[in-house]
């Protein structure tokens, strides 16, 4: 009798222990979910603010030049009228580009092709081929390491990462010399770190994080909408990795580093 009583007590205690553990696990999962929700909400707030702020700029330009256009039409100044139309058209084009890139950014992580095994060397060459005219026009030299890993992910998105980083390097090249880009990998602490290194204008330390934000540009007069690096960061994060920039400052060039957790270190590839 005592044996069965002790056995029953042991089973009850074991059951209660498991219940307690399950409750702890459930609370930890809820905390993780809540943290993720808070991060998504904060990201959405930043996204909304940045989008509304930057979309106002072309609207203000269009409205302003409509007033100027009316005046120039009344004065029959054909030369100024053409300038007015050009600036209104440019502002409309800028708004269209902003909207397109915002839609693209919102799709990343939601509309995704089935992941596949990818040879990054081929992806890099595809990106270079797509940018071939721009690369040759700027006399850009690209050196690709023979050791690039095999990864598991979305081919088009990863190609877009290299396109954005190459275009960014060209945009901020040092005008006093030809741009040299090096694309390769480092193996550090059993982790594959991919990089795109340039001899461009460099980035001061206080901007190392800021440049990955929406609509952030080191040079406000530079071409583009300032969304490219934000898109790149999002793609890397969707693949479970992280991205950062290393630069010793102005005139020292920059190295954009990123990880893709599925990247493999092997005798043949790294």
C-alpha atoms as one frame of an Amber mdcrd trajectory, in Angstrom:
protein
   0.000   0.000   0.000   2.751   2.424   0.975   4.574   1.511  -2.192   1.592
   2.453  -4.380   1.059   5.647  -2.403   4.693   6.672  -2.869   4.504   5.746
  -6.543   1.368   7.850  -7.018   2.977  10.759  -5.166   6.058  10.485  -7.366
   3.956  10.477 -10.513   1.991  13.516  -9.340   5.212  15.397  -8.492   6.743
  14.430 -11.830   3.620  15.572 -13.637   3.623  18.868 -11.724   7.318  19.329
 -12.524   6.646  18.828 -16.219   3.702  21.228 -16.053   5.946  23.788 -14.388
   8.602  23.330 -17.048   6.022  23.623 -19.825   4.742  26.825 -18.244   8.276
  28.245 -18.133   8.825  27.288 -21.771   5.484  28.847 -22.712   6.385  32.062
 -20.891   9.781  32.180 -22.617   8.106  31.658 -26.004   5.601  34.421 -25.236
   8.428  36.755 -24.197  10.244  35.993 -27.460   7.096  36.589 -29.511   6.379
  39.833 -27.652   9.939  41.030 -28.240   9.649  40.232 -31.945   6.318  42.061
 -32.132   7.823  45.100 -30.409  10.701  45.092 -32.896   8.294  44.791 -35.852
   6.111  47.590 -34.503   9.136  49.838 -33.971  10.360  48.995 -37.478   6.910
  49.775 -38.920   6.815  53.110 -37.097  10.240  54.043 -38.488   9.121  52.858
 -41.919   5.915  54.933 -41.804   7.709  58.046 -40.604  10.498  57.777 -43.158
   8.093  57.018 -46.003   5.742  59.894 -45.211   8.667  62.285 -44.722  10.432
  61.485 -47.980   7.280  61.192 -50.073   6.343  64.744 -49.058   9.445  66.139
 -50.739   8.425  65.467 -54.380   4.843  66.531 -53.585   6.087  69.877 -52.289
   8.279  70.243 -55.387   5.387  69.494 -57.739   3.024  71.898 -55.986   5.670
  74.620 -55.877   6.517  74.409 -59.555   2.871  74.265 -60.584   2.593  77.757
 -59.152   5.753  78.837 -60.955   4.507  77.201 -64.164   1.244  79.145 -64.009
   3.171  82.396 -63.718   5.565  81.501 -66.554   2.642  80.539 -68.821   0.996
  83.880 -68.130   4.269  85.631 -69.033   4.669  83.333 -72.070   8.264  82.474
 -71.085   8.806  79.316 -73.150  12.295  78.621 -71.808  11.200  78.771 -68.167
   8.088  76.719 -68.957  10.290  73.885 -70.252  12.388  74.038 -67.070   9.220
  73.935 -64.942   7.903  70.870 -66.785  11.286  69.145 -66.387  11.386  69.695
 -62.622   7.784  68.590 -62.165   8.489  65.471 -64.235  11.659  64.699 -62.240
   9.749  65.038 -58.955   7.018  62.699 -60.226   9.664  60.175 -61.337  11.291
  60.368 -57.896   7.955  59.673 -56.206   7.354  56.732 -58.530  10.777  55.292
 -57.719  10.197  55.743 -53.974   6.823  53.996 -54.124   8.233  51.111 -56.180
  11.105  50.545 -53.767   8.817  50.804 -50.734   6.584  48.119 -52.246   9.689
  46.000 -52.927  10.878  46.436 -49.343   7.480  45.465 -47.928   7.452  42.252
 -49.992  10.792  40.942 -48.740  10.179  38.137 -46.287   6.536  37.668 -47.311
   6.601  36.841 -51.010   9.552  34.514 -51.345  10.564  31.889 -53.869  11.355
  28.404 -52.585  14.914  28.365 -51.147  17.509  26.392 -53.079  21.186  25.485
 -52.991  23.127  28.345 -54.545  26.701  28.733 -55.734  27.475  32.328 -54.722
  30.199  32.629 -57.365  27.537  32.238 -60.052  25.238  34.706 -58.302  28.018
  37.312 -58.156  28.733  36.867 -61.874  25.023  37.249 -62.650  24.939  40.530
 -60.685  28.023  41.789 -62.521  26.522  40.884 -65.888  23.359  42.837 -65.096
  25.448  45.883 -64.127  27.936  45.403 -66.957  27.259  48.724 -68.726  27.475
  50.740 -65.512  30.663  48.939 -64.459  32.425  49.599 -67.778  31.212  53.203
 -67.955  32.883  53.926 -64.601  36.051  51.868 -65.287  35.291  49.763 -62.221
  37.611  46.802 -61.593  36.059  43.821 -59.806  38.147  41.044 -58.285  36.224
  37.907 -57.294  37.670  35.365 -54.906  37.882  31.783 -56.154  36.607  30.733
 -52.715  32.937  31.605 -52.394  30.609  29.276 -50.481  27.548  27.270 -51.375
  24.515  28.692 -49.566  20.863  27.819 -49.159  18.442  30.647 -49.870  16.570
  32.679 -52.480  18.677  33.183 -55.580  17.107  36.398 -56.886  17.241  38.113
 -53.485  20.881  37.190 -52.890  21.795  38.428 -56.350  20.063  41.678 -55.423
  22.343  41.960 -52.371  25.438  41.976 -54.573  23.803  44.300 -57.112  22.994
  46.822 -54.382  26.454  46.660 -52.806  28.228  47.035 -56.170  25.964  49.933
 -57.201  26.496  51.578 -53.822  30.277  51.334 -54.205  30.106  52.862 -57.694
  27.860  55.662 -56.449  30.348  56.609 -53.713  33.588  55.962 -55.595  36.660
  58.084 -55.107  36.768  60.360 -58.158  40.566  60.610 -57.959  41.171  56.959
 -58.880  39.522  53.972 -60.554  37.196  51.996 -58.325  38.515  48.563 -57.307
  36.040  46.137 -55.774  37.016  42.892 -54.077  34.358  40.256 -53.414  35.288
  37.328 -51.204  34.854  35.500 -47.919  36.520  35.136 -44.546  36.241  32.131
 -42.257  36.121  33.351 -38.676  35.176  31.242 -35.646  33.558  28.575 -37.843
  31.443  31.274 -39.490  31.514  32.326 -43.130  31.695  36.096 -43.549  31.154
  37.395 -47.065  32.410  40.827 -48.003  32.417  43.494 -50.715  35.462  45.739
 -50.218  36.117  48.989 -52.082  38.702  51.764 -52.251  36.020  54.442 -52.249
  35.415  57.534 -50.146  35.041  55.609 -46.886  32.460  56.073 -44.142  32.910
  57.818 -40.824  32.144  55.693 -37.761  29.023  57.604 -36.723  27.338  56.599
 -39.984  28.151  52.875 -39.862  24.680  51.965 -38.571  22.708  54.899 -39.927
  23.378  54.097 -43.591  21.223  50.951 -43.340  18.159  53.018 -42.448  15.418
  54.005 -44.872  16.184  56.928 -47.180  19.618  57.433 -45.613  22.275  58.721
 -48.028  25.790  59.905 -47.217  25.424  62.450 -49.994  21.903  63.925 -50.337
  22.718  64.857 -53.946  23.678  61.295 -54.914  21.463  59.361 -57.304  18.923
  56.902 -55.916  16.292  56.907 -53.205  18.390  55.817 -50.231  16.521  52.515
 -49.861  19.132  50.165 -51.386  21.051  49.345 -48.206  17.815  49.030 -46.204
  16.611  46.463 -48.753  19.970  44.676 -48.578  19.818  44.530 -44.789  16.278
  43.174 -44.891  17.202  40.431 -47.383  20.145  39.313 -45.240  18.015  39.287
 -42.081  15.284  37.239 -43.796  17.999  34.690 -44.579  18.900  34.625 -40.879
  22.116  36.612 -41.221  23.420  40.057 -40.320  25.214  42.833 -42.197  27.563
  45.608 -41.141  30.159  47.953 -42.593  33.795  48.391 -41.622  35.676  51.571
 -42.547  38.496  53.537 -40.973  36.955  56.795 -42.142  37.000  59.210 -45.053
  39.347  58.267 -47.848  39.969  54.799 -46.366  37.479  52.753 -48.378  34.738
  50.511 -46.992  34.097  46.816 -46.474  30.504  45.622 -46.327  30.385  42.311
 -44.458  27.450  39.945 -44.114  26.664  36.420 -43.023  24.345  33.761 -44.365
  23.996  31.001 -41.748  23.572  28.266 -44.370  26.944  29.058 -45.928  29.229
  26.021 -45.832  32.942  25.892 -45.073  34.543  23.125 -47.093  37.936  22.204
 -48.442  36.840  23.141 -51.920  34.971  26.343 -51.128  36.700  27.928 -48.228
